[in-house]
Amino acid sequence: MPAASGAPERGCRSATGRGAPGWGGYLVARRRDADGVNSHLVDRFGEE
């Protein structure tokens, strides 16, 4: 998913919780460092 600024897709990631597509109770946004190894939680949306 590209950033709103039009940045390339690298460095942005989203995932749903509980493993199964379409069944997650929340959305997680993470930011990946330039090295491509480390990531940091940006925000979590939804319910547990």
Phi and psi restraints in degrees (range 20) as a CNS / XPLOR table:
assign (resid 1 and name C) (resid 2 and name N)
       (resid 2 and name CA) (resid 2 and name C) 1.0 -70.3 20.0 2
assign (resid 2 and name N) (resid 2 and name CA)
       (resid 2 and name C) (resid 3 and name N) 1.0 152.6 20.0 2
assign (resid 2 and name C) (resid 3 and name N)
       (resid 3 and name CA) (resid 3 and name C) 1.0 -68.7 20.0 2
assign (resid 3 and name N) (resid 3 and name CA)
       (resid 3 and name C) (resid 4 and name N) 1.0 157.7 20.0 2
assign (resid 3 and name C) (resid 4 and name N)
       (resid 4 and name CA) (resid 4 and name C) 1.0 -62.4 20.0 2
assign (resid 4 and name N) (resid 4 and name CA)
       (resid 4 and name C) (resid 5 and name N) 1.0 -23.3 20.0 2
assign (resid 4 and name C) (resid 5 and name N)
       (resid 5 and name CA) (resid 5 and name C) 1.0 -76.8 20.0 2
assign (resid 5 and name N) (resid 5 and name CA)
       (resid 5 and name C) (resid 6 and name N) 1.0 -6.6 20.0 2
assign (resid 5 and name C) (resid 6 and name N)
       (resid 6 and name CA) (resid 6 and name C) 1.0 90.5 20.0 2
assign (resid 6 and name N) (resid 6 and name CA)
       (resid 6 and name C) (resid 7 and name N) 1.0 8.6 20.0 2
assign (resid 6 and name C) (resid 7 and name N)
       (resid 7 and name CA) (resid 7 and name C) 1.0 -64.4 20.0 2
assign (resid 7 and name N) (resid 7 and name CA)
       (resid 7 and name C) (resid 8 and name N) 1.0 155.7 20.0 2
assign (resid 7 and name C) (resid 8 and name N)
       (resid 8 and name CA) (resid 8 and name C) 1.0 -61.4 20.0 2
assign (resid 8 and name N) (resid 8 and name CA)
       (resid 8 and name C) (resid 9 and name N) 1.0 162.0 20.0 2
assign (resid 8 and name C) (resid 9 and name N)
       (resid 9 and name CA) (resid 9 and name C) 1.0 -63.5 20.0 2
assign (resid 9 and name N) (resid 9 and name CA)
       (resid 9 and name C) (resid 10 and name N) 1.0 -27.5 20.0 2
assign (resid 9 and name C) (resid 10 and name N)
       (resid 10 and name CA) (resid 10 and name C) 1.0 -60.1 20.0 2
assign (resid 10 and name N) (resid 10 and name CA)
       (resid 10 and name C) (resid 11 and name N) 1.0 131.2 20.0 2
assign (resid 10 and name C) (resid 11 and name N)
       (resid 11 and name CA) (resid 11 and name C) 1.0 102.4 20.0 2
assign (resid 11 and name N) (resid 11 and name CA)
       (resid 11 and name C) (resid 12 and name N) 1.0 -11.1 20.0 2
assign (resid 11 and name C) (resid 12 and name N)
       (resid 12 and name CA) (resid 12 and name C) 1.0 -117.1 20.0 2
assign (resid 12 and name N) (resid 12 and name CA)
       (resid 12 and name C) (resid 13 and name N) 1.0 139.5 20.0 2
assign (resid 12 and name C) (resid 13 and name N)
       (resid 13 and name CA) (resid 13 and name C) 1.0 -151.3 20.0 2
assign (resid 13 and name N) (resid 13 and name CA)
       (resid 13 and name C) (resid 14 and name N) 1.0 142.4 20.0 2
assign (resid 13 and name C) (resid 14 and name N)
       (resid 14 and name CA) (resid 14 and name C) 1.0 -132.3 20.0 2
assign (resid 14 and name N) (resid 14 and name CA)
       (resid 14 and name C) (resid 15 and name N) 1.0 151.9 20.0 2
assign (resid 14 and name C) (resid 15 and name N)
       (resid 15 and name CA) (resid 15 and name C) 1.0 -152.4 20.0 2
assign (resid 15 and name N) (resid 15 and name CA)
       (resid 15 and name C) (resid 16 and name N) 1.0 151.4 20.0 2
assign (resid 15 and name C) (resid 16 and name N)
       (resid 16 and name CA) (resid 16 and name C) 1.0 -97.7 20.0 2
assign (resid 16 and name N) (resid 16 and name CA)
       (resid 16 and name C) (resid 17 and name N) 1.0 153.7 20.0 2
assign (resid 16 and name C) (resid 17 and name N)
       (resid 17 and name CA) (resid 17 and name C) 1.0 -79.8 20.0 2
assign (resid 17 and name N) (resid 17 and name CA)
       (resid 17 and name C) (resid 18 and name N) 1.0 168.1 20.0 2
assign (resid 17 and name C) (resid 18 and name N)
       (resid 18 and name CA) (resid 18 and name C) 1.0 68.7 20.0 2
assign (resid 18 and name N) (resid 18 and name CA)
       (resid 18 and name C) (resid 19 and name N) 1.0 14.7 20.0 2
assign (resid 18 and name C) (resid 19 and name N)
       (resid 19 and name CA) (resid 19 and name C) 1.0 78.7 20.0 2
assign (resid 19 and name N) (resid 19 and name CA)
       (resid 19 and name C) (resid 20 and name N) 1.0 -37.3 20.0 2
assign (resid 19 and name C) (resid 20 and name N)
       (resid 20 and name CA) (resid 20 and name C) 1.0 -93.4 20.0 2
assign (resid 20 and name N) (resid 20 and name CA)
       (resid 20 and name C) (resid 21 and name N) 1.0 131.0 20.0 2
assign (resid 20 and name C) (resid 21 and name N)
       (resid 21 and name CA) (resid 21 and name C) 1.0 -59.5 20.0 2
assign (resid 21 and name N) (resid 21 and name CA)
       (resid 21 and name C) (resid 22 and name N) 1.0 135.8 20.0 2
assign (resid 21 and name C) (resid 22 and name N)
       (resid 22 and name CA) (resid 22 and name C) 1.0 79.2 20.0 2
assign (resid 22 and name N) (resid 22 and name CA)
       (resid 22 and name C) (resid 23 and name N) 1.0 -1.8 20.0 2
assign (resid 22 and name C) (resid 23 and name N)
       (resid 23 and name CA) (resid 23 and name C) 1.0 -115.5 20.0 2
assign (resid 23 and name N) (resid 23 and name CA)
       (resid 23 and name C) (resid 24 and name N) 1.0 -2.8 20.0 2
assign (resid 23 and name C) (resid 24 and name N)
       (resid 24 and name CA) (resid 24 and name C) 1.0 -68.5 20.0 2
assign (resid 24 and name N) (resid 24 and name CA)
       (resid 24 and name C) (resid 25 and name N) 1.0 146.9 20.0 2
assign (resid 24 and name C) (resid 25 and name N)
       (resid 25 and name CA) (resid 25 and name C) 1.0 -94.8 20.0 2
assign (resid 25 and name N) (resid 25 and name CA)
       (resid 25 and name C) (resid 26 and name N) 1.0 -0.7 20.0 2
assign (resid 25 and name C) (resid 26 and name N)
       (resid 26 and name CA) (resid 26 and name C) 1.0 -156.5 20.0 2
assign (resid 26 and name N) (resid 26 and name CA)
       (resid 26 and name C) (resid 27 and name N) 1.0 165.6 20.0 2
assign (resid 26 and name C) (resid 27 and name N)
       (resid 27 and name CA) (resid 27 and name C) 1.0 -119.4 20.0 2
assign (resid 27 and name N) (resid 27 and name CA)
       (resid 27 and name C) (resid 28 and name N) 1.0 136.3 20.0 2
assign (resid 27 and name C) (resid 28 and name N)
       (resid 28 and name CA) (resid 28 and name C) 1.0 -117.7 20.0 2
assign (resid 28 and name N) (resid 28 and name CA)
       (resid 28 and name C) (resid 29 and name N) 1.0 131.3 20.0 2
assign (resid 28 and name C) (resid 29 and name N)
       (resid 29 and name CA) (resid 29 and name C) 1.0 -111.2 20.0 2
assign (resid 29 and name N) (resid 29 and name CA)
       (resid 29 and name C) (resid 30 and name N) 1.0 129.4 20.0 2
assign (resid 29 and name C) (resid 30 and name N)
       (resid 30 and name CA) (resid 30 and name C) 1.0 -126.6 20.0 2
assign (resid 30 and name N) (resid 30 and name CA)
       (resid 30 and name C) (resid 31 and name N) 1.0 149.6 20.0 2
assign (resid 30 and name C) (resid 31 and name N)
       (resid 31 and name CA) (resid 31 and name C) 1.0 -112.0 20.0 2
assign (resid 31 and name N) (resid 31 and name CA)
       (resid 31 and name C) (resid 32 and name N) 1.0 129.1 20.0 2
assign (resid 31 and name C) (resid 32 and name N)
       (resid 32 and name CA) (resid 32 and name C) 1.0 -99.7 20.0 2
assign (resid 32 and name N) (resid 32 and name CA)
       (resid 32 and name C) (resid 33 and name N) 1.0 137.3 20.0 2
assign (resid 32 and name C) (resid 33 and name N)
       (resid 33 and name CA) (resid 33 and name C) 1.0 -66.5 20.0 2
assign (resid 33 and name N) (resid 33 and name CA)
       (resid 33 and name C) (resid 34 and name N) 1.0 163.5 20.0 2
assign (resid 33 and name C) (resid 34 and name N)
       (resid 34 and name CA) (resid 34 and name C) 1.0 -60.8 20.0 2
assign (resid 34 and name N) (resid 34 and name CA)
       (resid 34 and name C) (resid 35 and name N) 1.0 -26.2 20.0 2
assign (resid 34 and name C) (resid 35 and name N)
       (resid 35 and name CA) (resid 35 and name C) 1.0 -72.1 20.0 2
assign (resid 35 and name N) (resid 35 and name CA)
       (resid 35 and name C) (resid 36 and name N) 1.0 -12.6 20.0 2
assign (resid 35 and name C) (resid 36 and name N)
       (resid 36 and name CA) (resid 36 and name C) 1.0 77.0 20.0 2
assign (resid 36 and name N) (resid 36 and name CA)
       (resid 36 and name C) (resid 37 and name N) 1.0 5.6 20.0 2
assign (resid 36 and name C) (resid 37 and name N)
       (resid 37 and name CA) (resid 37 and name C) 1.0 -105.9 20.0 2
assign (resid 37 and name N) (resid 37 and name CA)
       (resid 37 and name C) (resid 38 and name N) 1.0 -51.8 20.0 2
assign (resid 37 and name C) (resid 38 and name N)
       (resid 38 and name CA) (resid 38 and name C) 1.0 -89.7 20.0 2
assign (resid 38 and name N) (resid 38 and name CA)
       (resid 38 and name C) (resid 39 and name N) 1.0 143.7 20.0 2
assign (resid 38 and name C) (resid 39 and name N)
       (resid 39 and name CA) (resid 39 and name C) 1.0 -133.9 20.0 2
assign (resid 39 and name N) (resid 39 and name CA)
       (resid 39 and name C) (resid 40 and name N) 1.0 156.4 20.0 2
assign (resid 39 and name C) (resid 40 and name N)
       (resid 40 and name CA) (resid 40 and name C) 1.0 -132.4 20.0 2
assign (resid 40 and name N) (resid 40 and name CA)
       (resid 40 and name C) (resid 41 and name N) 1.0 138.8 20.0 2
assign (resid 40 and name C) (resid 41 and name N)
       (resid 41 and name CA) (resid 41 and name C) 1.0 -66.0 20.0 2
assign (resid 41 and name N) (resid 41 and name CA)
       (resid 41 and name C) (resid 42 and name N) 1.0 128.5 20.0 2
assign (resid 41 and name C) (resid 42 and name N)
       (resid 42 and name CA) (resid 42 and name C) 1.0 -95.0 20.0 2
assign (resid 42 and name N) (resid 42 and name CA)
       (resid 42 and name C) (resid 43 and name N) 1.0 -52.8 20.0 2
assign (resid 42 and name C) (resid 43 and name N)
       (resid 43 and name CA) (resid 43 and name C) 1.0 -164.9 20.0 2
assign (resid 43 and name N) (resid 43 and name CA)
       (resid 43 and name C) (resid 44 and name N) 1.0 162.2 20.0 2
assign (resid 43 and name C) (resid 44 and name N)
       (resid 44 and name CA) (resid 44 and name C) 1.0 -131.9 20.0 2
assign (resid 44 and name N) (resid 44 and name CA)
       (resid 44 and name C) (resid 45 and name N) 1.0 128.8 20.0 2
assign (resid 44 and name C) (resid 45 and name N)
       (resid 45 and name CA) (resid 45 and name C) 1.0 -119.4 20.0 2
assign (resid 45 and name N) (resid 45 and name CA)
       (resid 45 and name C) (resid 46 and name N) 1.0 139.8 20.0 2
assign (resid 45 and name C) (resid 46 and name N)
       (resid 46 and name CA) (resid 46 and name C) 1.0 113.0 20.0 2
assign (resid 46 and name N) (resid 46 and name CA)
       (resid 46 and name C) (resid 47 and name N) 1.0 -158.0 20.0 2
assign (resid 46 and name C) (resid 47 and name N)
       (resid 47 and name CA) (resid 47 and name C) 1.0 -118.6 20.0 2
assign (resid 47 and name N) (resid 47 and name CA)
       (resid 47 and name C) (resid 48 and name N) 1.0 159.1 20.0 2
